[in-house]
Amino acid sequence: MFKCLIQKEQGAALIAVAGATLLLIGVTFGLIVLLQNANQKIIEYRSYQKALNLADAGVDHVTWLLKTKSFPESYMNQIMEIDFGSEGRC
């Protein structure tokens, strides 16, 4: 009697394991995509913050120059190039 029941269920475990494996692969793939998107957003935010800090420093420097009246008239006729090392030139 038990042999008959066992023979009818052959392959059921294989189907269950295959389904669980596919489910885990899907969840893993979803997590990988989620983490890659989060990492990209962090990189974009850091770049934005660097640009914002650089612009703010420039505004502060010009404001200081104007307040201290140390803004040379030759500034208006010169092209200035600032080297920020690994960040590039401006």
Secondary structure as GFF3:
##gff-version 3
##sequence-region A 1 90
A	DSSP	alpha_helix	2	8	.	.	.	ID=ss1
A	DSSP	alpha_helix	12	67	.	.	.	ID=ss2
A	DSSP	three_ten_helix	73	77	.	.	.	ID=ss3
A	DSSP	three_ten_helix	85	87	.	.	.	ID=ss4
###
